[in-house]
Amino acid sequence: MLSAARLPGVRQAGEVIGIADRAACPALATLARDFWLFDADTARPFAALLNYDHAGEYLGAAVTTEPPVIMACVTARNLAQQYSVPLGAYLAALQTETR
């Protein structure tokens, strides 16, 4: 899990962070796998498929360049982005809700 303390550095590195509420959007129910997608718009994309134990503890990642897996990750990313809001907007709304 990405800690809040690391978010400014991640954003500076060019990472786009969005939050999609799965509970509020049934279309996201099909997204079952966590992954990191790298260089998706280049000739050499790759993905890290994240693995967790039953308690949700991170176990590691398997890196792949297999075209069908990359395509599935791109499709999943696009779906999640369609329903996501920028991290800053999400945090601001959350802060407003908790006041």
N, C-alpha and C positions, 0 to 999 in steps of 0.2 A: 504494500500500500504506500502511496506517495504521501509523505508527511507534509503538513502545512508549512513547516519551517523551510522546506526545500522548494516550495512553489515559486518564489521570486526568481530563483536561479534557473528553474526549468523554463519559465516564461522568457527569461533573457536568452536562453539557448534556442528560442524559436518554437518551443512547444506550444501548441494550441490546446487549451484545456477547456472542455465543456462538460456540463453535468446534464444527464438525461434521467428523468424520474421514471423508472420502470413501472412503478405502481400506478402512475398517472397515464401511462400510455401502453395499451395492450399490444400495439405493434412491436414493442421492444421485447415481448416475451420470447421471441425466437432467438434472442441473443443469449447464448449460454456459455460462451468461451471468452475468457480474458486474453488479450493479446496486445502486443506492441507492434505497430506496422511502421516500417522504415522505408524511405525512398520509394514510396508507392507510385510516384509519377515518373520514375526513371526506368531505364532498361534493366536494372538489377535490383528489384525490390526484394525485401525479405521480411519475415515476421518472426517474432518470438512468442511462442504459445506458452502462456503462463500456467503453471501447475500448482494446485493447492491440495492440502489434505482435507479430511472431513470436517475439521474444526476451522477451516479457512486460513490456515497458516501457509504462507508461501513456501513452496518446495523447490522452485527453480523454473527454468524455461527451456523449451526446445526450439531451436532456431531452424527455420525452413525457408527454402526458396522455391518450393513446389508450386507451379502455376495455379492449380486448382485451389490450393490452400490460400495463396495470396489473393486470388479473386474472391474467395469467401470472406476473407478479412476486409477487403476493400468494400464489398457489399455491406458487411456488418458495420463498418465505420461510417459509410454513407447514411445508413439507416439511423444510427445513433446521432450523427451530426444533424440530421433532419429534425430531431426532437430535442436537441440540447440547447442550453443557454450558456453564454460565456461564464466562466468560473466567477468572475467579479460580480456579475449580476446575480448569480445564484447566492453567493455569500452575502451580498447586500440584502437580498430578500429574506434570507435565513435570519440575519441579524434583526431585521424589522419584525419578523414573526416571533422572535424570542424576547422582545422587549415588552 
